[in-house]
């Protein structure tokens, strides 16, 4: 058996590399949002041409990014969503909520400090942990 795992979360740190390194012995294929920030912001204009203002540029980019995310979330067997204290994470919340709506098993990684802010989403997740190591341990248990 192999798993497809979508890694939802901010794209500014190397947390995905940590997850991938921890999972090298597991038969997992990882998917994630576009990590190249400029590419993500500019993809709408790259595909649809120059837009008249920043709002339209954002709308064009978000439609393409949402297409990509929807396809990859649909492909996922499990979604791992990381919330940290460092960044605003509206996209993480949207991806995790979409996973719940799609019936995808969700592993939520969040510090205890964010318990209250994420209590409803935590309640919908199959597993809530505080570290990437714990998330990989939960995934590893599937293969036992």
Buried (B, 14 or more C-beta within 10 A) or exposed (E): EEBBBBBBBBBEEEBBEBBBEBBEEBEBEBBBBBEEEEEBBBBBBEEBEEBEEEEBBEEBBBEBBEEBBEEBBEEBBBBBBBBBEEBEBEBBBBBBBBBBEEEBBBBBBBEEEBEEEBEEBBEBBEBBBBEBEBBBEBBBEEEE
